[in-house]
Amino acid sequence: MSFKSIAYAVEGRVATITLNRPERLNAIDDQMPTEIAEAVALANKDKGVHVIVLTGAGRAFCAGYDLKHYAQTPGANPGQQEMPWDSMIDFELMYGNTQKFMSLWRSYKPTIARVHGHAVAGGSDIALCCDMVVMAEDAKIGYPPARVWGIPTPAMWVYRLGAERAKRMLFTGDLVTGMQAKDMGLVLDAVPEAELDVYVERLAQRISSVPRNQLMMSKLMINSAFDNMGLTTTQMFATLFDGAARHSPEGQWFKQRAEAVGFKQAVEERDSGAPIAPHVSR
């Protein structure tokens, strides 16, 4: 299978999916969600594969959705409609992306996210859809669009952190380091970046020694607990709210600001701590 935004390789019992847009810090484009799901399906069909590792090429794991395309480019696009907004058009797109990211969670084979650099916004969504996340100690993870223009559609923050710490992260949009994420219980472990490859390889090899059927039974059993806690319903609400966040008065302000001054400055203003969209009466 030919991929444009990811790379796929198998060595022994381990399949590796690499987010492969390093020139854009592996930012999510229109193809990446579909290609992730297709690669997961490939790995699941391969009887020789026992575990999947997800990583990013270049300096980062994933910088989120490509704001140069979705926010900075003037006019409407798949993520930002002209008003009036049709919530179901938006829901169909974003719920589809959510389910493609969740292919990592629902994969019959264990998935490990190897995070270096940044896993922010949609990049954190992808990482947290994996069964386990291992970060470099100085890597950063968080969901800054929770400040304006987004809600994390897979909604994995609350299931990993509990209500209070999930609220702390999403009420602020702050980034935390790998070490902080480990201490919070958000990720499995954090190690020096120079040791990240060795750690992930050892973990993957250890898991891969277990029979596929045993791994599958353990994963289905654990995941069923999340389903029983209402994961599907939570994701439906999160996806609807994500669309609302992008089309609210403040969301429109962010899009217009990105068009006017570029997405990098718009993000700096959003994350500065100053009141967001001061001209919008709320």
N, C-alpha and C positions, 0 to 999 in steps of 0.2 A: 504494500500500500504506500502511495506517495503522499507525503505530508509537506505543508508549507510553513506552519507556525510551530510545529514541534518536531522532535526526532524520536525514533523508537529503535531500541536495540535489545537483544537478548544475549546474556552470557550465562551459561549453565542454567540454573533454576531461577535466575533473577532477570526480570524485564525492567528496563529503564526507560521512562518517558522523560524527555528533556524539553522544557519550554524553550523555544529556539528563536527568539527575536532579540538577541543581545543588544542590538543597536538601539532598541527601545526599552531596555531593561525588562524584556519579555512581557511587555504590556499586552493585555488581552485585545485581540482584534476580532473581526467577524468569524474567522475560521477556527480560532483556538479552542473554544468550548466543544465544538463538534469533533475536532481532531483528538482531543483528550479522551472523549467517550469512545471514539473508534479505536484508539490505542489500547484502552482498557479492555474493550471487547476482544481485540487480538490476543492480548495476554490471557484472557479467560479461556479462549478457545485452544490455546497452546497447552497441551497436556504436560509439556516439559517445564512450564513455568509454575513456580510455587509462590512467588512474592513479587510485588511491583514497587519500584522506587521511582519517585517523582522528584525531579530537580530542575534547575534553571541554568541556562548557558550564560557565560559572562559574569558580570559584576553583581547580579541580583537574582533572587528566585523569581519574583514577579512584582511589578510596580502597579498592578491593578489594571483597570480598563484604560485603553489608550486615549487619554484626554485630549491629545493633539487632534485626534479624529473626532471623538464624541463631544468634546466641550469647546475646543478652540475653533474648529471649522464653522464658519457662519451658516446659519440656517438649521433646518430640521435634519435629523438623521435617525437611524433606528432606535437610538436611546433618548431622543428628545423630539417630541412631536410639536407641530404647530398647534396652537390652541384653537378650538376646544380639544382637550386631550381625551382620547379614547382609551380608557383604562384596560380594556380587554386586548387591544392590539399590543399594548405594552406588556401586559401580563403574559400573553402567549410567547413573546420573545424572551423575556427575562425568566419566566418559569422554565422554559425550555433550556436556557443556559444553566439554571440552577440544577436541573435534573442531569445535565451533562457533567457538571462538576461532581454531582452526587454519585456518578458512576464509580468514582473512586471509593466512596463509602459502601456502595452496594456491590462492588466487585466481590466475586466469590473468593478471590485471593487477597491476602493482606496487602495494604498499601502503606508506604512510608514516605513522608515528605521530608526532603533534605533541604533545609532553608539556610541560605547565606544572603548577605546583603540586606535586601528588603523583601518582605511579604506584606504588602499593604493593600488596603481596599479590596478589590476583587482578587488580588493575589493572596490575601489572608483567607478569603473564601475557599480558594482552591486548596491551600495547605490544610485548612481545618476540616475539609471533606475527606482527608486521608485518615486511616486508622490511627497512625502515630505520626508525630512531628518531632524531628530532631533539628535543632537550630545551632548555628554558630553563636557563641556567647555574646558577640557584639552585633549580631544581626538584629533587625527591627521588624516588629509585627504590630499591626493595628488596623483600625478602620476609620481613617480621618473623614470620609464622606458622611459619617454619622453627624458631623457638625452641620453640614448642609449638602444636599444633592444625593443622598443615598441611605439605604438601609441594607444590611447584609442579608441577602436573600436565602442562603442556606441556613442562617440562624443558628450556627453551631456554637456561638459564643456562650449562650445560656446553658447549653447541654454540657459544655466542657468546664465552665467556671461557676455555674450556679447564678442565681439572680443578682446578688449584690455586686459581685465582681464584674459580671457582664454589664450591668448598668454603669459601673465606674468607667469601663472602657468605652461604651457607646455614648454615654452622656458627655464625654470629653473629646472623643476621637483621638486620644493620645496614642503614641507608639510606645512600645516597651521593648527592652532588649531581650535577647534569648535567655539570659540569666533571670530576668524578672519574669518572663513568661513561664520558665520552669518553676520558679518559686510560687507563682500563682496557680500552678497546676494546669496551665493552658497547653503546654507541650510536654512530651515525654522527658526530654533531656536537652541540655545545652552544653556544648564543648567548645574549646578553642577551634577557630576555623581550620587551622592546620591539621586538626585531628578529626574533622567532620567526615571526610571520606572513609577513613578507616573505621570509625564508629558505625556509620550507616552500613558499610559493607559487612562488618561482623554481625550486626543485628539481622540484616537480610539473610546472610548465610545461616545463622542460627535458626531463623524461622523456616528457611527453605528446606531444612532437614526433616521437617515434620510432613507426614503424608498430606496430600492435597485435600482428601476427604475430611481429615481431622481439622485442618485449618478452616475449611468451609463450614463445618458444623459449629465450631466455636464462634466464628464470626456471625453466622446467622442467629445464633442464640443471643449473643450480646446485642446485636443490632435490633432484635425484636423488642428489647426493653425500651429502646429509644422510640420505636414505632408506637409502643403502648403508651408512651408519655406524650404522644400527639405531635411527633416531628413533622408529619405531612401537613397538618393543619397550621402549625406554626410557620412553615415555609410558605404556605399560601398567603397568609397574612403579611409576612415579611416582604414577599414579592409585590403585593398590591401597594404596601406602604412605600417600597422603594420607588415605584413609578410615581406615586403621589409626591414624594420628596423631590423628584426631578422636575415636576411640573407645578410645584407650589410657587407662590410669589418669590420666596427666597431662592428656590431652585432655579427659577428663571433669571433672577439676578446673577447667580453664579455663572450660568451659561453666557449671559450677555457680557459679564465681566471678563470671562475667559476669551470671548471673541474680541473684546476691546483691547486687552492688555496682555493676552497670552495666558495659557493655562497655568504656567509656573507661578506667575505673579498672583493669579487668582487663588491658587492653592495656598500661597504664602499668606495672603490676606485672610483666607478662611481659617487657617490654622494659627493665626497670630495671637488669638485671645481677645482681640477687639470685637465689639458687637458686629454680628454678621448682618449684611444687607441693611445698613442703618436707615436708608430712605424708605424701607418697607415698614409700614405701621403695623405693629403686632403687640 
